[in-house]
């Protein structure tokens, strides 16, 4: 099988990761805060990144795409961003680049934050123009 790449869409992971991080920070849900009481955020000792691990290989259509990103902080906290791929519902084969859209396009994500404050999870959906076009926004649900 020949894997055709739409290089414009292949790089959409970077703005999507930035959108995720911005939304999490905006809602005070990030690794940089410890919630002593559920209403009182206090800063963690450091938000300095110790390491970033990129996991690939879980996508059978294209094993080179990124599946997850794990960010470990010097203070011991960790964020795991797991990407969901493929249009849901799938687009028909009459749509140009339908195999890429149905198998590789980022359609959602889950972020798990582990820190001194415990664990928190955010799930999200990537909302695109026409269901598979440019990213217009992300919709996030704070699970725990």
CORWONOR-V991885 format. One record per residue. N is the residue number from 0. RES is the residue in one letter. SS is DSSP state (a for helix, b for strand, c for the rest). PSI is psi in whole degrees, 0 to 359 (999 if undefined). Layout:
n->N res->RES ss->SS psi->PSI
n->N res->RES ss->SS psi->PSI
This chain:
n->0 res->X ss->c psi->133
n->1 res->X ss->c psi->128
n->2 res->X ss->c psi->117
n->3 res->X ss->c psi->133
n->4 res->X ss->c psi->133
n->5 res->X ss->c psi->98
n->6 res->X ss->a psi->334
n->7 res->X ss->a psi->318
n->8 res->X ss->a psi->332
n->9 res->X ss->a psi->323
n->10 res->X ss->c psi->5
n->11 res->X ss->a psi->351
n->12 res->X ss->a psi->323
n->13 res->X ss->a psi->310
n->14 res->X ss->a psi->329
n->15 res->X ss->a psi->316
n->16 res->X ss->a psi->320
n->17 res->X ss->a psi->318
n->18 res->X ss->a psi->317
n->19 res->X ss->a psi->309
n->20 res->X ss->a psi->319
n->21 res->X ss->a psi->315
n->22 res->X ss->a psi->319
n->23 res->X ss->a psi->315
n->24 res->X ss->a psi->318
n->25 res->X ss->a psi->327
n->26 res->X ss->c psi->16
n->27 res->X ss->c psi->43
n->28 res->X ss->c psi->12
n->29 res->X ss->c psi->176
n->30 res->X ss->c psi->342
n->31 res->X ss->c psi->4
n->32 res->X ss->b psi->143
n->33 res->X ss->b psi->134
n->34 res->X ss->b psi->99
n->35 res->X ss->b psi->300
n->36 res->X ss->b psi->159
n->37 res->X ss->c psi->343
n->38 res->X ss->c psi->349
n->39 res->X ss->b psi->97
n->40 res->X ss->b psi->140
n->41 res->X ss->b psi->141
n->42 res->X ss->b psi->143
n->43 res->X ss->c psi->159
n->44 res->X ss->c psi->318
n->45 res->X ss->c psi->148
n->46 res->X ss->c psi->18
n->47 res->X ss->c psi->131
n->48 res->X ss->b psi->128
n->49 res->X ss->b psi->317
n->50 res->X ss->b psi->157
n->51 res->X ss->b psi->127
n->52 res->X ss->b psi->131
n->53 res->X ss->b psi->125
n->54 res->X ss->b psi->135
n->55 res->X ss->b psi->172
n->56 res->X ss->c psi->352
n->57 res->X ss->c psi->348
n->58 res->X ss->c psi->115
n->59 res->X ss->c psi->332
n->60 res->X ss->c psi->317
n->61 res->X ss->c psi->94
n->62 res->X ss->c psi->353
n->63 res->X ss->c psi->346
n->64 res->X ss->c psi->156
n->65 res->X ss->b psi->130
n->66 res->X ss->b psi->316
n->67 res->X ss->b psi->156
n->68 res->X ss->b psi->127
n->69 res->X ss->b psi->120
n->70 res->X ss->b psi->123
n->71 res->X ss->b psi->135
n->72 res->X ss->b psi->153
n->73 res->X ss->c psi->323
n->74 res->X ss->c psi->0
n->75 res->X ss->c psi->350
n->76 res->X ss->c psi->162
n->77 res->X ss->b psi->139
n->78 res->X ss->b psi->132
n->79 res->X ss->b psi->119
n->80 res->X ss->b psi->113
n->81 res->X ss->b psi->127
n->82 res->X ss->b psi->139
n->83 res->X ss->b psi->137
n->84 res->X ss->b psi->149
n->85 res->X ss->c psi->137
n->86 res->X ss->c psi->141
n->87 res->X ss->c psi->105
n->88 res->X ss->c psi->157
n->89 res->X ss->c psi->150
n->90 res->X ss->c psi->153
n->91 res->X ss->c psi->164
n->92 res->X ss->c psi->0
n->93 res->X ss->c psi->346
n->94 res->X ss->c psi->130
n->95 res->X ss->c psi->139
n->96 res->X ss->c psi->30
n->97 res->X ss->a psi->326
n->98 res->X ss->a psi->318
n->99 res->X ss->a psi->312
n->100 res->X ss->a psi->317
n->101 res->X ss->a psi->343
n->102 res->X ss->a psi->332
n->103 res->X ss->c psi->328
n->104 res->X ss->c psi->136
n->105 res->X ss->b psi->123
n->106 res->X ss->b psi->344
n->107 res->X ss->b psi->183
n->108 res->X ss->b psi->165
n->109 res->X ss->b psi->132
n->110 res->X ss->b psi->124
n->111 res->X ss->b psi->125
n->112 res->X ss->b psi->123
n->113 res->X ss->b psi->125
n->114 res->X ss->b psi->190
n->115 res->X ss->c psi->335
n->116 res->X ss->c psi->353
n->117 res->X ss->b psi->203
n->118 res->X ss->b psi->144
n->119 res->X ss->b psi->149
n->120 res->X ss->b psi->138
n->121 res->X ss->b psi->133
n->122 res->X ss->b psi->149
n->123 res->X ss->b psi->158
n->124 res->X ss->b psi->137
n->125 res->X ss->b psi->116
n->126 res->X ss->b psi->124
n->127 res->X ss->b psi->153
n->128 res->X ss->a psi->134
n->129 res->X ss->a psi->15
n->130 res->X ss->a psi->343
n->131 res->X ss->c psi->10
n->132 res->X ss->c psi->214
n->133 res->X ss->c psi->150
n->134 res->X ss->b psi->126
n->135 res->X ss->b psi->328
n->136 res->X ss->b psi->172
n->137 res->X ss->b psi->148
n->138 res->X ss->b psi->123
n->139 res->X ss->b psi->144
n->140 res->X ss->b psi->122
n->141 res->X ss->b psi->109
n->142 res->X ss->c psi->311
n->143 res->X ss->c psi->999
